[in-house]
Amino acid sequence: MHDVGRLTGLPSRLGRLSAKVKPAPKVAESFYQSPEWRRLVASIKRQRGNWCERCGSTNRVIADHIHERRDGGADLDPSNIELLCAKHHAAKTAAARATRARGGGQKSGKA
């Protein structure tokens, strides 16, 4: 029987990643750069205020689709838009991705 403790003492054959390696920057879809989207977001922020609708934070407020476009949500319907701080936006997006990964959500063919 082999002593598992000995294996931990073997040198790694894999090198370490340089501290300079960083993930590629996120590139927004062209839809989010469109004049229509930008006008809608500006209008919603004027009407509702520029703060997170979940916690009231004013830190990096993002207009987010409640029902994501890729899951069939309406692109430019103000009732499908929620203003979220960066923290709540990241959590909501991660939850939606996890749901899709488990086979949930509607596939509409939209990006």
C-alpha positions as CSV (number, residue, x, y, z in Angstrom):
1,M,0.0,0.0,0.0
2,H,1.3,3.4,-0.9
3,D,1.8,6.1,1.6
4,V,-0.3,9.1,0.4
5,G,1.8,11.4,2.5
6,R,4.7,10.9,0.2
7,L,2.8,12.3,-2.8
8,T,2.4,15.7,-1.2
9,G,6.1,16.0,-1.2
10,L,6.5,15.7,-4.9
11,P,7.3,18.8,-6.8
12,S,4.6,20.2,-9.0
13,R,5.0,19.8,-12.7
14,L,2.7,22.7,-13.3
15,G,4.3,26.2,-13.1
16,R,2.6,29.0,-11.3
17,L,0.7,31.6,-13.2
18,S,2.3,35.0,-13.3
19,A,0.7,37.6,-11.0
20,K,0.3,39.7,-14.1
21,V,-2.2,37.3,-15.7
22,K,-5.7,38.9,-15.6
23,P,-9.0,37.9,-17.1
24,A,-10.0,39.6,-20.3
25,P,-12.1,42.7,-19.8
26,K,-15.8,42.3,-20.2
27,V,-17.0,43.7,-23.5
28,A,-20.6,45.0,-23.5
29,E,-23.0,43.8,-26.2
30,S,-23.6,46.4,-28.9
31,F,-27.2,46.6,-27.7
32,Y,-26.1,48.3,-24.5
33,Q,-24.2,50.9,-26.5
34,S,-27.2,51.8,-28.6
35,P,-28.8,55.2,-28.5
36,E,-32.2,53.6,-27.7
37,W,-30.8,51.8,-24.6
38,R,-28.9,54.8,-23.4
39,R,-32.0,57.0,-23.7
40,L,-34.2,54.5,-21.9
41,V,-31.7,54.2,-19.0
42,A,-31.4,58.0,-18.7
43,S,-35.2,58.3,-18.6
44,I,-35.6,55.6,-16.0
45,K,-32.9,57.1,-13.8
46,R,-34.6,60.6,-14.1
47,Q,-38.0,59.0,-13.1
48,R,-36.9,56.6,-10.4
49,G,-33.7,58.2,-9.1
50,N,-30.1,57.0,-9.6
51,W,-30.0,54.4,-6.8
52,C,-30.3,50.7,-6.3
53,E,-33.9,49.6,-6.1
54,R,-32.9,46.9,-3.7
55,C,-30.7,48.6,-1.1
56,G,-30.7,52.3,-2.0
57,S,-26.9,52.5,-2.8
58,T,-25.8,55.1,-5.3
59,N,-22.5,53.2,-6.0
60,R,-22.2,52.2,-9.7
61,V,-26.0,52.0,-10.5
62,I,-26.7,49.7,-13.4
63,A,-29.9,49.4,-15.4
64,D,-30.6,45.6,-15.6
65,H,-33.2,43.6,-17.3
66,I,-35.4,41.9,-14.6
67,H,-36.1,39.0,-17.1
68,E,-32.9,38.8,-19.1
69,R,-32.9,39.3,-22.8
70,R,-31.4,35.9,-23.5
71,D,-34.2,34.4,-21.5
72,G,-36.9,36.2,-23.5
73,G,-37.1,39.5,-21.6
74,A,-38.2,42.6,-23.5
75,D,-35.3,44.7,-24.6
76,L,-36.7,48.2,-24.1
77,D,-39.7,47.8,-21.8
78,P,-39.2,50.0,-18.8
79,S,-41.2,47.6,-16.6
80,N,-38.5,45.0,-17.4
81,I,-35.7,47.2,-16.1
82,E,-34.5,47.4,-12.5
83,L,-31.8,49.8,-11.3
84,L,-29.2,47.9,-9.3
85,C,-25.9,48.7,-7.6
86,A,-22.9,46.7,-8.8
87,K,-23.1,44.2,-5.9
88,H,-26.8,43.4,-6.5
89,H,-26.3,43.3,-10.3
90,A,-23.4,40.8,-10.0
91,A,-25.5,38.6,-7.6
92,K,-28.6,38.7,-9.8
93,T,-26.6,37.9,-13.0
94,A,-24.7,35.0,-11.3
95,A,-28.1,33.5,-10.1
96,A,-29.5,33.8,-13.7
97,R,-26.5,32.1,-15.2
98,A,-26.7,29.3,-12.6
99,T,-30.4,28.8,-13.4
100,R,-29.6,28.6,-17.1
101,A,-26.8,26.2,-16.4
102,R,-29.3,23.9,-14.6
103,G,-31.5,24.0,-17.7
104,G,-33.9,26.7,-16.4
105,G,-34.9,29.9,-18.2
106,Q,-36.4,30.3,-21.6
107,K,-34.1,30.3,-24.6
108,S,-35.0,33.0,-27.1
109,G,-32.0,33.1,-29.3
110,K,-31.2,36.7,-28.1
111,A,-27.8,37.4,-26.7
